[in-house]
Amino acid sequence: MATTHRRRPELAAFLRSRRARVTPADVGMPPGFRRRTPGLRREEVAQLSGVGVTWYTWLEQGRPINASAQVLDAVARTLRLDPPEREHLYHLAEVPYTSAPEALVQRVGPEIQGIIDALDPRPAVVYNSRYDILAANPVYRDLFLTEPMPADRPANVLWKLFTVPEDDCPLMSRETELPVMVATLRASYGVHAGEPVWEDFIRRLSTASPLFARLWESGDVAEPGRRVKVFRHADVGLLRMTSVSLSVNGMPECRIVVYAPDDEETAQRTALLRERRETLWPPSAESWA
């Protein structure tokens, strides 16, 4: 109750400040005369959002009324809220937040690419919540991706791991590691259930891999975290590595995953990967972004 009591005044102040910065011209309305507010009037926000004037007034006054996600989205569009502001609105209104449909980041900037390249010889990658590969350094690409992915979809590590023959899979202990990855995917799917891109991805991978389909149907859920994994490479042998996930500011639902050698032998073998990568992968990483 104390939290609710504090959030409502914050919600009222936030809505008033966002309303004040949107002019009638911004939303295609005539300026009118005797306008006493620098931005839109409450009744104009209500009209443009398709909600009742009284209901919106009560919302902006911080009264204890219930708001649906659909209504908050309409208000957010009218007030031209960016994604962080939209999320803030949801939290203040005490409505479970979901990211905008189809809003997964699909590209990273050169500064992030530079960071993961600098981690060489440690494999490093940027995933979104669907395990699409947004960026990777050459060591990661050499370890996981022995051939380019189809051009009609982003590179995706789950697709790689589940659709290659087991003998060609770089990840050892598939029976324990793959279920964790699928459970992590399902935790993210809860936010995106029903979105065409996600549903198509799940459908295609389930068709291509009976193992994925079986694990998906289990309904297990997990969060990304630190794990020790063993990989095999045809040229350097087994690599025992600890995976560490790092969040990225400004990139919701994305994380940098770095694989650190778990023993000295793995460190030496990982360094050897640099000696052969230039013949397999071009130096530019644009095709993996």
C-alpha positions as a Markdown table, in Angstrom:
| # | Residue | x | y | z |
|---|---|---|---|---|
| 1 | Met | 0.0 | 0.0 | 0.0 |
| 2 | Ala | 2.9 | 2.4 | 0.8 |
| 3 | Thr | 4.4 | 1.7 | -2.6 |
| 4 | Thr | 1.0 | 2.4 | -4.4 |
| 5 | His | 0.6 | 5.6 | -2.3 |
| 6 | Arg | 3.9 | 6.9 | -3.6 |
| 7 | Arg | 3.6 | 5.8 | -7.2 |
| 8 | Arg | 0.3 | 7.5 | -7.8 |
| 9 | Pro | 1.6 | 11.1 | -7.3 |
| 10 | Glu | 4.6 | 10.2 | -9.4 |
| 11 | Leu | 2.3 | 8.9 | -12.2 |
| 12 | Ala | 0.3 | 12.2 | -12.0 |
| 13 | Ala | 3.4 | 14.3 | -12.3 |
| 14 | Phe | 4.9 | 12.2 | -15.1 |
| 15 | Leu | 1.7 | 12.4 | -17.2 |
| 16 | Arg | 1.4 | 16.2 | -16.7 |
| 17 | Ser | 5.0 | 16.7 | -17.7 |
| 18 | Arg | 4.7 | 14.5 | -20.9 |
| 19 | Arg | 1.4 | 16.2 | -21.8 |
| 20 | Ala | 3.0 | 19.6 | -21.6 |
| 21 | Arg | 5.7 | 18.9 | -24.2 |
| 22 | Val | 3.3 | 17.7 | -26.9 |
| 23 | Thr | 1.8 | 20.6 | -28.9 |
| 24 | Pro | -1.4 | 20.5 | -30.9 |
| 25 | Ala | 0.6 | 20.8 | -34.1 |
| 26 | Asp | 2.5 | 17.6 | -33.1 |
| 27 | Val | -0.7 | 15.6 | -33.4 |
| 28 | Gly | -2.3 | 17.4 | -36.3 |
| 29 | Met | -4.6 | 19.6 | -34.3 |
| 30 | Pro | -5.2 | 23.4 | -34.7 |
| 31 | Pro | -3.7 | 25.5 | -31.9 |
| 32 | Gly | -6.9 | 27.2 | -31.0 |
| 33 | Phe | -7.2 | 30.3 | -28.9 |
| 34 | Arg | -6.8 | 31.1 | -25.2 |
| 35 | Arg | -4.8 | 28.0 | -24.6 |
| 36 | Arg | -3.5 | 28.2 | -21.0 |
| 37 | Thr | -1.3 | 25.1 | -21.2 |
| 38 | Pro | 1.9 | 24.8 | -23.2 |
| 39 | Gly | 0.9 | 21.4 | -24.5 |
| 40 | Leu | -2.3 | 19.3 | -25.0 |
| 41 | Arg | -5.3 | 19.6 | -22.8 |
| 42 | Arg | -6.5 | 16.6 | -20.8 |
| 43 | Glu | -9.6 | 16.3 | -23.0 |
| 44 | Glu | -7.4 | 16.3 | -26.1 |
| 45 | Val | -5.3 | 13.5 | -24.7 |
| 46 | Ala | -8.4 | 11.5 | -23.9 |
| 47 | Gln | -9.9 | 12.1 | -27.3 |
| 48 | Leu | -6.7 | 11.1 | -29.2 |
| 49 | Ser | -6.2 | 8.0 | -26.9 |
| 50 | Gly | -9.8 | 6.9 | -27.3 |
| 51 | Val | -10.6 | 7.0 | -23.5 |
| 52 | Gly | -13.1 | 8.9 | -21.5 |
| 53 | Val | -12.2 | 12.4 | -20.3 |
| 54 | Thr | -13.2 | 11.7 | -16.7 |
| 55 | Trp | -11.1 | 8.4 | -16.7 |
| 56 | Tyr | -8.0 | 10.2 | -18.0 |
| 57 | Thr | -8.4 | 13.1 | -15.6 |
| 58 | Trp | -8.6 | 10.6 | -12.7 |
| 59 | Leu | -5.5 | 8.8 | -14.0 |
| 60 | Glu | -3.6 | 12.1 | -14.2 |
| 61 | Gln | -4.8 | 13.1 | -10.8 |
| 62 | Gly | -3.2 | 9.9 | -9.4 |
| 63 | Arg | -6.5 | 8.4 | -8.3 |
| 64 | Pro | -6.5 | 4.6 | -7.5 |
| 65 | Ile | -8.1 | 3.5 | -10.8 |
| 66 | Asn | -7.2 | 0.4 | -12.8 |
| 67 | Ala | -5.6 | 0.8 | -16.3 |
| 68 | Ser | -5.2 | -1.9 | -18.9 |
| 69 | Ala | -2.1 | -2.3 | -21.0 |
| 70 | Gln | -4.1 | -1.4 | -24.1 |
| 71 | Val | -5.2 | 1.9 | -22.6 |
| 72 | Leu | -1.7 | 2.7 | -21.4 |
| 73 | Asp | -0.3 | 2.0 | -24.9 |
| 74 | Ala | -2.9 | 4.4 | -26.4 |
| 75 | Val | -1.9 | 7.1 | -23.9 |
| 76 | Ala | 1.8 | 6.4 | -24.6 |
| 77 | Arg | 1.3 | 6.8 | -28.3 |
| 78 | Thr | -0.6 | 10.1 | -27.9 |
| 79 | Leu | 2.1 | 11.5 | -25.6 |
| 80 | Arg | 4.8 | 10.2 | -27.9 |
| 81 | Leu | 6.6 | 8.3 | -25.2 |
| 82 | Asp | 9.8 | 6.5 | -26.1 |
| 83 | Pro | 10.5 | 2.9 | -24.9 |
| 84 | Pro | 12.0 | 3.9 | -21.5 |
| 85 | Glu | 9.2 | 6.3 | -20.8 |
| 86 | Arg | 6.6 | 3.7 | -21.8 |
| 87 | Glu | 8.1 | 1.3 | -19.4 |
| 88 | His | 8.2 | 4.0 | -16.7 |
| 89 | Leu | 4.5 | 4.6 | -17.3 |
| 90 | Tyr | 3.7 | 1.0 | -16.8 |
| 91 | His | 5.6 | 0.7 | -13.6 |
| 92 | Leu | 3.9 | 3.8 | -12.1 |
| 93 | Ala | 0.5 | 2.6 | -13.1 |
| 94 | Glu | 1.3 | -0.9 | -11.6 |
| 95 | Val | 0.6 | -2.7 | -14.8 |
| 96 | Pro | 2.9 | -5.7 | -15.8 |
| 97 | Tyr | 5.3 | -4.3 | -18.4 |
| 98 | Thr | 5.9 | -5.9 | -21.8 |
| 99 | Ser | 8.2 | -4.6 | -24.5 |
| 100 | Ala | 6.6 | -3.3 | -27.7 |
| 101 | Pro | 5.7 | -6.1 | -30.2 |
| 102 | Glu | 8.5 | -7.0 | -32.6 |
| 103 | Ala | 10.8 | -4.7 | -30.6 |
| 104 | Leu | 13.9 | -7.0 | -30.3 |
| 105 | Val | 17.1 | -5.2 | -31.1 |
| 106 | Gln | 18.5 | -6.5 | -34.3 |
| 107 | Arg | 21.7 | -4.6 | -34.7 |
| 108 | Val | 24.5 | -3.4 | -32.4 |
| 109 | Gly | 26.8 | -0.3 | -32.7 |
| 110 | Pro | 30.5 | -0.4 | -33.5 |
| 111 | Glu | 31.4 | 0.4 | -29.8 |
| 112 | Ile | 29.8 | -3.0 | -28.7 |
| 113 | Gln | 31.5 | -4.8 | -31.6 |
| 114 | Gly | 34.8 | -3.2 | -30.5 |
| 115 | Ile | 34.3 | -4.4 | -26.9 |
| 116 | Ile | 33.8 | -8.0 | -27.8 |
| 117 | Asp | 36.6 | -8.0 | -30.4 |
| 118 | Ala | 38.9 | -6.8 | -27.7 |
| 119 | Leu | 38.1 | -9.9 | -25.6 |
| 120 | Asp | 39.9 | -12.1 | -28.2 |
| 121 | Pro | 41.0 | -14.9 | -27.6 |
| 122 | Arg | 37.9 | -15.4 | -25.4 |
| 123 | Pro | 34.8 | -16.1 | -27.4 |
| 124 | Ala | 32.2 | -13.4 | -27.0 |
| 125 | Val | 28.8 | -12.8 | -28.5 |
| 126 | Val | 25.8 | -10.5 | -28.2 |
| 127 | Tyr | 22.4 | -12.3 | -28.1 |
| 128 | Asn | 18.9 | -11.0 | -28.0 |
| 129 | Ser | 16.3 | -12.9 | -26.0 |
| 130 | Arg | 15.7 | -15.2 | -29.0 |
| 131 | Tyr | 19.4 | -16.2 | -29.2 |
| 132 | Asp | 19.8 | -14.3 | -32.4 |
| 133 | Ile | 23.4 | -13.5 | -32.9 |
| 134 | Leu | 23.6 | -9.7 | -33.1 |
| 135 | Ala | 27.4 | -9.6 | -33.0 |
| 136 | Ala | 30.3 | -12.0 | -32.3 |
| 137 | Asn | 34.0 | -11.9 | -32.3 |
| 138 | Pro | 36.0 | -14.2 | -34.6 |
| 139 | Val | 36.8 | -16.7 | -31.9 |
| 140 | Tyr | 33.2 | -17.3 | -31.2 |
| 141 | Arg | 32.3 | -17.6 | -34.8 |
| 142 | Asp | 35.1 | -20.2 | -35.3 |
| 143 | Leu | 33.9 | -22.2 | -32.3 |
| 144 | Phe | 30.1 | -22.2 | -33.0 |
| 145 | Leu | 29.5 | -21.4 | -36.6 |
| 146 | Thr | 31.3 | -23.5 | -39.1 |
| 147 | Glu | 29.3 | -22.2 | -42.0 |
| 148 | Pro | 27.2 | -19.1 | -42.8 |
| 149 | Met | 23.5 | -19.2 | -41.7 |
| 150 | Pro | 20.8 | -18.9 | -44.4 |
| 151 | Ala | 20.3 | -15.3 | -45.6 |
| 152 | Asp | 16.6 | -15.3 | -45.0 |
| 153 | Arg | 16.9 | -15.2 | -41.2 |
| 154 | Pro | 19.3 | -13.9 | -38.5 |
| 155 | Ala | 22.1 | -16.1 | -37.4 |
| 156 | Asn | 20.8 | -18.0 | -34.4 |
| 157 | Val | 22.7 | -20.2 | -32.0 |
| 158 | Leu | 19.8 | -22.4 | -31.1 |
| 159 | Trp | 19.1 | -23.2 | -34.8 |
| 160 | Lys | 22.8 | -24.2 | -35.1 |
| 161 | Leu | 22.9 | -26.4 | -32.1 |
| 162 | Phe | 19.6 | -28.2 | -32.7 |
| 163 | Thr | 19.8 | -28.8 | -36.4 |
| 164 | Val | 23.4 | -30.2 | -36.8 |
| 165 | Pro | 24.0 | -33.9 | -36.3 |
| 166 | Glu | 25.0 | -34.6 | -32.7 |
| 167 | Asp | 28.5 | -35.6 | -33.7 |
| 168 | Asp | 29.0 | -32.2 | -35.3 |
| 169 | Cys | 27.5 | -30.2 | -32.4 |
| 170 | Pro | 30.2 | -28.1 | -30.7 |
| 171 | Leu | 28.5 | -28.2 | -27.4 |
| 172 | Met | 29.2 | -31.3 | -25.2 |
| 173 | Ser | 26.7 | -32.6 | -22.6 |
| 174 | Arg | 23.7 | -31.8 | -24.8 |
| 175 | Glu | 21.4 | -33.7 | -22.6 |
| 176 | Thr | 22.0 | -31.1 | -19.8 |
| 177 | Glu | 22.9 | -27.9 | -21.6 |
| 178 | Leu | 20.3 | -27.8 | -24.3 |
| 179 | Pro | 17.3 | -28.1 | -21.9 |
| 180 | Val | 18.7 | -25.0 | -20.0 |
| 181 | Met | 18.9 | -23.0 | -23.2 |
| 182 | Val | 15.4 | -23.9 | -24.2 |
| 183 | Ala | 14.1 | -23.1 | -20.7 |
| 184 | Thr | 15.8 | -19.7 | -20.9 |
| 185 | Leu | 14.2 | -19.1 | -24.3 |
| 186 | Arg | 10.8 | -19.9 | -22.9 |
| 187 | Ala | 11.2 | -17.4 | -20.1 |
| 188 | Ser | 11.7 | -14.7 | -22.7 |
| 189 | Tyr | 8.9 | -16.1 | -24.9 |
| 190 | Gly | 6.3 | -15.2 | -22.2 |
| 191 | Val | 6.8 | -11.6 | -23.0 |
| 192 | His | 6.4 | -12.2 | -26.8 |
| 193 | Ala | 3.8 | -14.9 | -27.0 |
| 194 | Gly | 1.6 | -14.5 | -30.0 |
| 195 | Glu | 4.1 | -12.3 | -31.9 |
| 196 | Pro | 4.4 | -13.6 | -35.5 |
| 197 | Val | 8.2 | -13.5 | -35.6 |
| 198 | Trp | 8.5 | -15.5 | -32.4 |
| 199 | Glu | 5.7 | -18.0 | -33.2 |
| 200 | Asp | 7.3 | -18.6 | -36.7 |
| 201 | Phe | 10.7 | -19.2 | -35.1 |
| 202 | Ile | 9.3 | -21.7 | -32.6 |
| 203 | Arg | 7.3 | -23.4 | -35.3 |
| 204 | Arg | 10.2 | -23.7 | -37.7 |
| 205 | Leu | 12.7 | -24.9 | -35.1 |
| 206 | Ser | 10.2 | -27.4 | -33.7 |
| 207 | Thr | 9.7 | -28.8 | -37.2 |
| 208 | Ala | 13.4 | -29.0 | -37.9 |
| 209 | Ser | 14.3 | -30.5 | -34.5 |
| 210 | Pro | 12.2 | -33.1 | -32.7 |
| 211 | Leu | 14.5 | -32.7 | -29.7 |
| 212 | Phe | 13.7 | -29.0 | -29.5 |
| 213 | Ala | 10.0 | -29.7 | -29.9 |
| 214 | Arg | 10.1 | -32.1 | -27.0 |
| 215 | Leu | 12.1 | -29.8 | -24.8 |
| 216 | Trp | 9.8 | -26.9 | -25.7 |
| 217 | Glu | 6.7 | -28.9 | -24.7 |
| 218 | Ser | 8.2 | -29.5 | -21.2 |
| 219 | Gly | 7.3 | -25.9 | -20.3 |
| 220 | Asp | 10.5 | -25.5 | -18.2 |
| 221 | Val | 11.6 | -21.9 | -17.5 |
| 222 | Ala | 15.1 | -20.6 | -16.5 |
| 223 | Glu | 17.0 | -17.3 | -16.4 |
| 224 | Pro | 20.5 | -16.7 | -18.0 |
| 225 | Gly | 23.3 | -17.3 | -15.6 |
| 226 | Arg | 26.9 | -18.4 | -15.1 |
| 227 | Arg | 27.6 | -22.0 | -16.3 |
| 228 | Val | 30.6 | -24.2 | -17.0 |
| 229 | Lys | 30.3 | -25.7 | -20.5 |
| 230 | Val | 32.5 | -28.0 | -22.5 |
| 231 | Phe | 33.0 | -27.5 | -26.2 |
| 232 | Arg | 34.8 | -29.5 | -28.8 |
| 233 | His | 36.7 | -28.1 | -31.8 |
| 234 | Ala | 38.1 | -30.3 | -34.6 |
| 235 | Asp | 41.5 | -28.6 | -34.6 |
| 236 | Val | 42.2 | -27.8 | -30.9 |
| 237 | Gly | 40.2 | -30.4 | -29.0 |
| 238 | Leu | 38.0 | -30.0 | -25.9 |
| 239 | Leu | 37.5 | -26.5 | -24.3 |
| 240 | Arg | 36.2 | -26.2 | -20.8 |
| 241 | Met | 34.7 | -22.7 | -20.4 |
| 242 | Thr | 32.7 | -20.6 | -17.9 |
| 243 | Ser | 30.0 | -18.5 | -19.5 |
| 244 | Val | 29.2 | -15.1 | -18.0 |
| 245 | Ser | 26.3 | -12.9 | -19.1 |
| 246 | Leu | 26.4 | -9.1 | -19.0 |
| 247 | Ser | 23.5 | -6.8 | -19.7 |
| 248 | Val | 23.9 | -3.9 | -22.1 |
| 249 | Asn | 22.6 | -0.4 | -21.4 |
| 250 | Gly | 20.1 | 0.8 | -24.0 |
| 251 | Met | 19.6 | -2.7 | -25.4 |
| 252 | Pro | 16.7 | -4.3 | -23.6 |
| 253 | Glu | 16.5 | -8.1 | -23.8 |
| 254 | Cys | 20.1 | -8.3 | -25.0 |
| 255 | Arg | 23.2 | -9.6 | -23.3 |
| 256 | Ile | 26.9 | -10.1 | -23.9 |
| 257 | Val | 28.0 | -13.6 | -23.2 |
| 258 | Val | 31.7 | -14.2 | -22.7 |
| 259 | Tyr | 33.3 | -17.6 | -22.4 |
| 260 | Ala | 36.4 | -17.6 | -20.1 |
| 261 | Pro | 38.7 | -20.6 | -20.1 |
| 262 | Asp | 38.1 | -22.7 | -17.0 |
| 263 | Asp | 41.6 | -24.2 | -16.9 |
| 264 | Glu | 45.1 | -23.5 | -18.3 |
| 265 | Glu | 44.9 | -26.1 | -21.0 |
| 266 | Thr | 41.7 | -24.5 | -22.3 |
| 267 | Ala | 43.4 | -21.1 | -22.3 |
| 268 | Gln | 46.2 | -22.4 | -24.4 |
| 269 | Arg | 43.8 | -24.2 | -26.8 |
| 270 | Thr | 41.6 | -21.1 | -27.2 |
| 271 | Ala | 44.6 | -19.0 | -28.2 |
| 272 | Leu | 45.3 | -21.5 | -31.0 |
| 273 | Leu | 41.9 | -20.7 | -32.6 |
| 274 | Arg | 43.3 | -17.3 | -33.7 |
| 275 | Glu | 45.9 | -18.9 | -35.9 |
| 276 | Arg | 43.3 | -20.5 | -38.2 |
| 277 | Arg | 40.3 | -18.1 | -38.2 |
| 278 | Glu | 41.3 | -15.7 | -41.0 |
| 279 | Thr | 41.1 | -18.5 | -43.6 |
| 280 | Leu | 37.5 | -19.3 | -42.4 |
| 281 | Trp | 35.9 | -16.0 | -41.6 |
| 282 | Pro | 36.2 | -12.5 | -43.1 |
| 283 | Pro | 37.5 | -9.8 | -40.7 |
| 284 | Ser | 34.3 | -7.7 | -41.0 |
| 285 | Ala | 31.5 | -8.8 | -38.7 |
| 286 | Glu | 28.8 | -6.9 | -40.6 |
| 287 | Ser | 27.2 | -10.0 | -41.9 |
| 288 | Trp | 26.6 | -11.2 | -38.3 |
| 289 | Ala | 25.0 | -8.1 | -37.0 |
